[in-house]
């Protein structure tokens, strides 16, 4: 059986109230106890900020692919009359989406939503064959319209929802009382209602607090005496503040001397003034109104309260009562509606309409120690009768009986003609301007909602490479990986190279069709529209693009993640953050913005070495960035077979001369862009010392001109050993570099910081010995297969290490690199796909 749970009750403002907590909790419990049944969660995409927290709430309970997000034209809130046509259309679109999921039953956890926001909860407007189950919390506004439905718009809204409620095939009541209301007020048949009860979070439990902790907590909320507590869960008239405050005023002077009435709730100025006015009328000058209280403090205050009083006249269940009882607090409450089900003890109840009854029960509990102890003991035992798992099991059984008793007549029709016809009928009465805007919104929503059986996409971000190949090490990685991906695309995925662009004030990804032409030999013929990913797609940020930061300002990645796209980024290094002195002004800030962004929006960060991964994890912990779901970390190793990296070709006119000069003496090679961290200054100074001491060796520097090294570049160009024993090969091709490796004697890796150290692998491919700076990443890559020099910037350190190596080299006792393990790009890409779980 497939159960689709409409969880908008955990997305609207209800999420801050008992209805929202109940909605989320029952959905989690159904997922936990689903057995062989399949559970899907349907979320409203118009509530952008709520989707990720809900996804996090189901982490480990459901696969993220089981959380579906639908979209509809907006605004649709029912309190605004001009939204009517749009809402009518959006209700159809939502129901069509739910129908497309082929449910055996749709379970709506909160029907009465959408008056002040963009929630949509119609029932059987599109497909009246889909079984629908609704969680009924209460019918309070229906029973007391003179209090809650004073405005015509409210009355129209609520009674429209009542008609939808009547379309339900089954009501699951949060209490026997709520089921009774449906039977008596709406003439529901008893066999169409099932009481599943309610429950509270596990955080509500008895906890010991020392005298010092209690004193601190009380002072935080200006509480000076023992506590008689009320957590109302709202401020409407049925919460019975007037009778409670009046009852408190009638307590004996000795009790009022020792106890304060504490009303624990988030409160606005209007309601605070209302409560204070009542207190002043009753001559109470020490009423405490806490305002917002964190969950942690809420549990603590329940635990240190001497008595919890719940005088509400009408409740669907009465969650605060159960919260207090779960903490072992002596609790008393009304003897009306659902409260007796929760309390379960006649001695703990009073008549909420009688001030004397409330006051008498409070005094009795506070003055009768035996009764007080009994209530505390009873509270703990009674609370154990309620749990979300128990409620879920009852709900699942009732739903199974419904489905097995009368299976759905039909499944979803792929032909959506019915939907289009109904929408067109509604649009006919719209004004031209409204028609055009709504039609575009409808089309976009339908595109986003489309459920098809096509393979998921694997999006590879090549934003920089798609514009220009600058020949950097990162771009070599990007070229190599995508080349292998086209040779070995993961089974069941469509491979798409994409680039990020800002057009018409809109950030979006587009197909990199021109670059794809290098592999597919076909060009994208149609207009290149912004990509609209779907649930189950995978995005990999392979290229390093700072525009990611700017795109997320417009929630691009939030939107993709909300839709169920799995997002991962490759991290090559975080050196600009750790060592800003190595980069031009602004480089560190740019990299920090990039890393902050991908940390917030990614499911996984994939580093190119364990060393980088450890640095990233340490930075994330220190940054203390807020996330809902845990961030995953992984690493993979880069490949090194140049022939499979789409190598550049071409030799310069002085190639033969350079190679001939290299063969005349022992030649040391260093490879890397000329920039501050690469250790070029120390290396050249070390070799100047060697040459001055009569050591006849070559130094070949391969690397293009970088940044912040103008003086060094000038020195290179004008050096008296240039083209004698010193050679600078600026921006040479991969073909030329291959010949340089072959003709060199030893690679020197003097860089002070790297993400991986690809030249070490390339050297090992050519059995070229290695002298490397002793830093973690080089130890990780080269292990015992390199000779290491101490990590400082003294030229003499490298010069002495080179001399020591030369002695070992002459004796053939130097570390050999020929057996150093390395990966091909095919193996590297296979590793990458493995950590992507593809």
N, C-alpha and C positions, 0 to 999 in steps of 0.2 A: 504494500500500500504506500502510495506517495502522498505525503502531507505537505502542503504548501502553507507556511505560516506568514500571514500579513502582519508585520511587526512595526507598523507605523506608531502604535501606542508607545514604543520605546524611542521614537524619533521626535515627536512633538513636545510641547511644553509639559505634557503628561509625564515625560521622562523624569521630571523633577518631583513627581508626586507618587503616591502609592500605586496608581494605575500603571505608570511607566515601569516601576520596579517589578510589579506583578507580571506585566507583559513579557519583560525580558526573562524573568526567572522561570516562568512556566514554559517559555520557548526553549530555554537551556535544558530544563528538566526533561522535556519531550525528546530533545536531541539525545540526551544522556540515556534515556530509557527506551529508545526507539526499537530495539531488537532488530528484526528483519525488515522493518519498515524504512522507507526513505524519507528524509526530512529536507525540505528546501526552505530557505528564508527569503522572503520578498521585501525589499526595502524601497522607499520612495526616494528617488535621486534628487528631488528638490530640496531635501534636508542634507545638504552637502557635509556639514560638519559632524553629523551624527553617524555616518556610515562606517568610518574607520573604527570608532569605539565599539560599535556593535560587532564588526568583524573580529575585533580583539576579544570580545566576550565569548565568541564561539571558537576561539583558537583551541585546538585539541579536541573539540567536540564534533565539529563538522569540517569537511574540506571547504576551503574558501570558494571553490567552484560551486558549492551548494548554496552560496549566498548570492542571490540574484537582485539586480538593481533595475528598476523601471523608471521611465521618464514620461512626463506629460506636459502639455502647455500650462503656463502659469502667468499671473497669479490666479488662484481658484478659491481663495477663502470665502466662505459662504456669507460672512457678515457684510460683504460688499456686493450690492445687487448687480453691478455691471459685469461681474465675473460669471454670471449665470450660464451663458452660452459656452464659455470656455470650460467651465466646470463640467457641464453636461458631456462635452466631448472628452474631457480628460478622464471622467469616470469610465467611459466606454473603453478608452485606450488602456487604462489600468486593468480592467476586467479581461480585455483581450489578451494582454500580456500574461496574466495569471492563467488564463485558459491555455495559452501556448505552452505552458509548462506541463501540460497533461496531468493535472492533479487528480487523485481520487477524492480529495477533499481539500477545501481552502479553509484555514482556521484564522479568523480575525480576532486578535487579542484585545482590541479596543475599537468599537464601532463609532462611538460618539466623539469624533475628531473632525477638524477641518472648519470650525466656525471662525477661528481667528488666525488660521495658518493654512498651508497648502496641502494638508492631508486629504486623501480621497478614499472613502470607505463604502461605496455603493455595493449592493448585493443583487446579482442576477439581472442586471440591466442588459448585458451582452449575451450571456449564455446561461439560461435558466436550468440547464442540466447538470451544472457543476455543483456537487454537494458542498454546502457552506455551513461551517460551525462558528459560532460567535461566543466569546467569553463575556458573560454578562456580569458587570460589576454592581450596578444598581439601576433603578428607575426613578431616582429621587426627583429630578426635574419634572418628570411626567406626573408624579404623585403630588408635588407641590408647585404647580405652574404659577401660582400667585406670588411665589418668591423668586423662582428661577427663570421664568419665561415671560417677563414683563414686556419686553419689546417684541413687536411683531416678527422681526427678523429672527430672533431667538426661537420664537414659537414655531415658525415655519421650518427652520433648520432642524429643530429637535424632532418634530413630528414627521419630517421626511426620513430622518434616521430610524424612527420607530417603524415606519413602513418597510424599510430595509431589514430591520430586525425581524419583522414578521415573515420575511422571505427565507429566513434561516431554516435549515433542516434540523438543527440541534443547537440548543443553548447549553453552555457549560457555565453554571453559576459559581461564583466565588464563595457562596454560602447557600444553605437551604433557604434562607430568608430571601435571597435574590431570586432563586427559582420560584419561590412562592409568589413573589411580586409579578413575575412574568405570567404565571398561571392565573392569578386573580385580576391583574390589571389589563393584560393583553389576550387573555383567553388561550394561552398556550396549552396544549395537551401535556399532561404530566410526563408522558413517555418521550416528549421532545425536549425535556430538560433533565440535566444531571448536575448535581452539586459535587464539585471537585474540591471545594475548600480552597484555602490560600495558605501562605507560609511566609516566613521571613528569612533573611540572609543568615548564614552561619556566624556572621560577625556579632550577632546579638546573643550573648552568652554571659554567664556569671564570671566576673573578673574581680580580683581583690585589688583594692586601692588603699595605700597607706594613708595615715592621717595627713601627712605632708602633701601627698598627691591630691587628696580631697580638698585640702585647704587652698592649694594652688588653683584647682579647677573652679572652686566656688568664687574665688577672688576674680578670676578671669571674667565671670559673668555677674559680678556684683551681688553674689548670694552670701548673706551673712548668717543665716540660720539653717535649721534642718529643712529638708525639701519635701513639699507636697507638689507634685509635678503633673502637668498636663501637656501632652504633645498633640495638638488638634489635627494636624494635617490639612489645614485650611482655615478660613475665617468667615464662612457663611453662617447664617443664623442657626442652622441645625447643630452647630458645634456647641451651642448652649453656654456661651461664656457668661451671660448675665446670671443664670441660675448658679453656676459654679462660684463666681465671685461673691454672689449674695450668700451662698452657703458658707463660704470661708469666713465672711464677716460675722456669721452667727455662731462660729466656734467659740469655745470657752476662752477667756482671756489668757489662761495658762498655755493653751495650745498656740494661740496667736503670738504669744511672747516667744515661743521656742521655734515656730515654723513659719516659713514663707511660702506663698503660692508662686510657683515658677511656671510660666507659660513658655514652652520651648518651641519656637518656630521662626522661620523667615517671615519678616513682617514689613509692610510699607508704612509710611507716616500716617496714612489715613486710618489704618487698622490699629496702629499703636495708640493714636489719639482716642480711638473708640474704646479700647480696653482701659486706658487710663481714666477716661471719663466715667466708666462703670465703677472702677475701683474707688475713685474720688467720691462718687455717690454713696458707696458702701463704707466710706471712712477707712479705706485701706490705703496706707501710704508707703507700703514697702513691696508692692507687686513687682515681680521681676519678669520682664519680657526680653528674652535672650537675643532675638534676632537670629540670623543665620548661624547654624551650628554644624561643624564638620561631622562626618560619620563617626570619626574617632571620639570626639567629645560627646556625641549623642549617646553612644554606647556607654561611655563613662558616666554620664549624668543619669542614665537609666539605673546603672549599678549603684550609685551612691544616694539615689532618691530614697526617702523613707516611705513614701507612698505614691503610687501612680493612680490618678483619677481620670476616668474617661466618661464624661457626662453627655456625650453626643446623643441626640434624639434619634437619628437615623443613619445607619451605615450599611454599605454593601457587605463589608466584612469587619473592618476595624483593625487595620494593621498595627497602629501604635500600641494597642492593647497587647497584642501578641509579642511585639518587640520588647515591651517592658517585662512581660511574664517570662520571656526567653532569657532575660537577664536575672531572673530570680527575684524580681522586685514585687513586694506586696502590691496587688493591683485590684482596683474595684471599678465597676462600670455600670452602664445603663442596662436595664432589663428589657430593652426594646430591640426590635429587628434582629440583626445578626449577632449582637454582642453576647447574648447568653451562649451561643455556640462556641464563641471564643473563650469566654470566662469559664464556663463549665462548673460553676459552684454558686448555688443560690445565695449563700452567705456573703458573697462578694459583689452582690448587685443591689441597685437602688432604683427608685423611680426618678428619671431625669426631669420630669415635669414638676417635681416637688423639691423646693429648696430645702425643706425640713428633712426630707428623705436623704438627700445628698449630704447635708451637714451631719445628720445622725450617723450615717455609715462611716464618714471620715472619722468622727470622734470615737466610734466603737472600735475601729481598727487601731487607732493610735493609742487608745487607753487600755485595750484588752490585749495583753501580750500573747496570750494563748492563741487568739484569733489571728494576730499579726504573724506569728510563727506558722500557723496553719496555711495562711494565704501565700507566704513565701514558698513553703514546701509544695503547695498545690500548683503554684505558678510554674515551677520547673517541670513537674510531672505533666501538667496540662499542655505545656508548650511542646513537649516531645511527641504529642499526637499529631502535630502538624509538620509537614515537610513538603517541599516542592516535588520531590521524587514520588511521594505518595499521591499527590495531586495529579502528577503527570501520568502515572499508571492508570488512575481512574479515567482520565481524559482519553488516553490512547484506547482503552477498552471500549469506552462509549463510542469513539470515532470508528473503531473496527466494527462494532455492532451496526452502526449506521451504514457503513460502506458495504458490509457483507449482506445486510438486509435488503438493500436496493442499490445495486451497482449503477454507476453512471451510464446513461443510455448511449452516450457517444464520447469520443475523445475529440481533442482540438482539431478543427479543420484547418489545413494549411491555407486553403482559399479564404482570404480575408474580405471577400466581397461584402459580407454582411456588415462588417465594421465600417467600410468605406461608405456604404449606402446610408447607414445611420448618421455618420458624421456629416455627409453631404446634406442630409435633410436638415440637420441643425444649422449648418452654415448658410442655408438659403435665406434664413431670416436675419442674418447678420448684415451690418452695414459694410460697404465696400472696403473701407480702411481696416475695419476689424476683421473682415473676411481674409484679406491678403496676409495680414500679420499672423492671424491664427492658423491659416493654411500652411504657412512656412514652419510654424512651430509644431504643428501636427506632423508634418513630413519628417522633421528632424527627430521628433520623439519616436515615431514609428521605426525610423532607421536605427536608432539606438536600442530599441526594444526587440528588434528582430532576433528571434531564436532560430538559428539554422544549424544544420549538421555538418557544416564545412569544417575543415581542419583548423585548429588554432594557428595564430600567426606567431612567428618568432621575429620580432623587430630588432634590428641591429643598428644602433645609432652610429653613423659615420659622418657627423655634421661637419667636422673640419676637413676630413679627407674628401668629402663630396665636393667641396669648393676648390681645394687646391692641395696637392701632395707636396708638403714642405720637406719631405725626406727626413723627418724626425724619427727617433727610436719608437715613439708611440705609434706613429703612422705606419712604421714597418710592422708592428704587432697587428694593427688593424687590418692592413693589407693581407697579412699572412693568415689570420684567423678567418676572415671572410672567404678567402680563397679555399681554405679547407672546408668551410661550411657549405660552399656550393658543391664540393666534391662529395661530402658526406652530410647532407641535411638530416637533422633528427627525424626519425619516422613519425609521420602524423602531423608534421608542422609545415606551414608555408613560410619560406624564408623571405624577408623583406628588409632591404637596406633603406634606412630612413635618415632624414636630416631635419634639424630644427630650424624654423624660420619665423620671422615676425613680419606679417603682412597685414595691412589694413587694421593696425592696432590689435592684432590677434596672434598669439603664439600658438603654433601647431607643428606637428610632424608631417612631413610629406615623403612620398616615395622618392628615393634617390635613383630615379630611372636611368639617368645618363650614366651613372657609375655602374649600375646593374648590367648595363649593356656590355661591359667588359667580360661578363660571365655568361649571360643568357643570349646574347646576340639579337635580342629583341628590344624594341623601344616601346615605352608606354605611349599609346596613341591618344587616349582620352585625356581631358584636362586633369591636371594633378591637383586633386582636392585634398583638404586636410584629412588625415587619417582618423577614423573612428574605431578604436579597438573594442573588443568584446571580452566577455568573461572567459577566462582560460588562456588568453593571449599572454605572451612573455616578452618583456622588453629588456634588452641588454645595452647599457650605456658603455659601449666599447671605446669610442673616441672620447677625448677630453675636451669638453666644450663648456666654457664659462657661461654660455647662454642658458644653461639649465637653471641657474639661479634666477635669471630674469623671467623665464617662462613660469617658474613655480610661483612667482609673485601673483600670477593670474590663475593659480591653482591647477595648472595643466596636469601635473603628476598626481595631485590629489584626485582629480576627476578620473584619470586612468585607473588609479588604484581602487577608487570607489566602484568602478565597473568590474573589478575582479582581475585586473591585469597584474601579473607577477613582475615586479620591477627589481632589477639588479644593476649595479654599476661596477665597472672595473676600476680599481684604485692602483695607479702606477707608483705613486709615492705621495707623501705629505711633507716633503722637504721645504717647500716655501713657507709652511706654517711653523715647522720646527726650527728652521734656520733662515729667517727673513733677510739676514745680511747677505745672502747669496743671490738675491733676486732684485730686479729693479723696483723702484718705489711703487707700491700698489700691488705687487705680485703676491705678497702674503695675504692681503685682504681678499683679493680675487679668489685665491685658493681656499681660504677659510669660508667664504660665502658658498663656494661650490661644494665643499665637504659638508658644511652644515646642511645644505639643501638635500644632498643625496642621503645623508644620515636620516633625515626626517621622512623622506618619501620612499626609501628603498625597503624591500623585503630582505635583501642580502647585499653585502659589500664584499666583492671578490678582489683580493689583493694579488699582486704578481709574485709575492714571496711571503713566507711566514713572518719574516722580519717586519715587512710593511704592515701585515695584518695585526701584529702585536702593537705597533705604533698607532694604528688606526683605533684599535680597541681602547688603548690607554687614553687617546684624545677624546673619544666619545664619552668615556666615563667622566673625564675631567670637565667636558663641556656641559654635561648634565642636561642634554636636550630631551624634551618631553616627547614620548612616543606612546602609542596605545598597544601595539604588538611588539614583541621582542625583535630586535634587529639580529639577523644571522650574519655570521662571518665565515669566510672561506678563502682559500688561496689556490692558485695553480701556478705551474712553472711555464716559462716561455719556451718556445721552440728555438732552434738555432740553425736549421738547414736553410741556407740562403736561397737555394734553388727553388724552394717552395714558398718564398716570401714575395713573389712577384718582383724579383731583383731588377734594379736599374742597370743599364749597360753603358759602355762607352769608355774609351781610354783617352788620356791627354797626350799631347805631342811629346811631353818629356817623360812618359812612362818608362820607356826603355832605359833612359839615363838614370832615373831614380832606382829602378830595380837593379841595375848594374852596380851602382854605388853601394846599395844595401848589401850586395854579395861580397864586398871587399873586406868587411869586418863584422864582428858581432853587432847585431842590430836590435835595439830595444824599440818596441812599438807601444804607443798609447792611442786609444781610440775613444773619441767623445767630443761633443760640442765644446768649444772653448768658452767656458763660463767659470765663475769663481769657485764652485764646489769641486770641480774636476781635478784640482791639484796640479794644474799645468805649471804654475809659477814655481812650486816646490820642485817639480820634476826637472824643469829647465835649469834651475839653480843647482840642483844636485849634479846634473851632467856637466855643467860648467865647472864645478869643483873637480869632477872626475877628469875632464879634459885638462884642467890646470895641473892635475897630479900625474899626467902622462898616460891616462887610461884611454886607449884608442878604440872607441866604440861609437856606433851611430845611434841617434835618437830620431825616430820618425813620429811625428804628431799628425794623426788623421782626425780631422774635425773642422766643421765650418765655424766661422766667426759667430760668437754668441753675443753676450751682453756684459757690460761692466768690466771689460778686459781690453780697453783701447790701448793702454800703455803696453800691455803684454804683446798685443798684436803688432804694434809698431816695433817692439824689440825683436820679435820673430822675423819680421820682414827685413830688418836692418842688421841682423845678427851676423857676426863675422864667420860663423860656422854654417850659415845658411847655404844649402846645396853642396856642402862639403861633408860634414858629419851631422848636420841638423837639417831635417826636411819637414816642411809643413805642407800637407796635402789637404787643400781646402775643398770640401764638398765634392769628394770624388764618388764615382759610381760604385755599386756593389761589385761589379766585374773587376774594377781596379783594386778595390779593397781585398778581394780574394787573392789577387797576385801579391799584394803587400803581406798578407798573412803567411803565404807560402814562403816568402823570401825573408821573413823575420826570424830572429833567434829567440826572442822572449817578449811576452806581453807584460807591460807594467800597467797595473790598475791602481792609480793614485787617488781616485775620487774619494772625497770625504763623506759622500752620501749618495746612495743609489736605491732605486726600487728593486732592481734585480741584478744587473751586471751582465748584460748580454755579451759584451766582448770576451768575458771569461769563457763562456760556452763556445763562442766562435773560435777562440784560441785552442780550446781542447779538441775541437773538430779537426784542427790542423796539427794536433800533437805538439802545440806550441807551449813551452814552459811559461809559468805565470809568477810574477811578483805582485802581490796585492797588499793594499793597506789593510790592517787588521780591524775590520769593522764587521758587525754581525751578518749583514747580508752577503758579504763575500765569503765568510765562513760557511754560510748556508749553501751557497752555490758551489764553491770550489773545495770545501772540506780540506782533506789532507793533500789535495793535489796541487796546492799552490805554496809558494814561499811568502811569508807575511812579514811586513815591516811595521814597526810601532806607529800607532796613530797619533802623530803630531806633525807640525808644519815645518820642522827644521830640515833644511836641505841636507845637512850632514847625516841625518837619520836614513834618508833614502839612498844617499851616496854610499854609506857604509853597508847598507843592506844589499845594494847592487854589487859591491865588491865581494861581500860574503857569498852571494849567489854565484858570481863568476868563478870563485874558487871551487865551489861545489860542482859547477857546470863543467869545468875542466876535468874534474875527477869523475864525472858522470854520476854524481851523488845528489844532484838537485831533484826536488820533487817533480815527478812526471805528470803530465795532464792527459796522456793518451787514454787512460782508463777512467777518466772522470765521467760520471754519468751525465747524459744530456738527452733532451727530448727533440724529436722532430716536431714540426708544426702540426702534423697530423695528430701526434700523441698529445701535444699541448692542448690542441682544440678539443680532443677527446676528454682530457682532464677538465677543461672549462665546462663542457656540456654535462659532465658528471656532477660538478658542484652546482650547476643550474638545475640538476635533477631532470634532465631531458634525455 
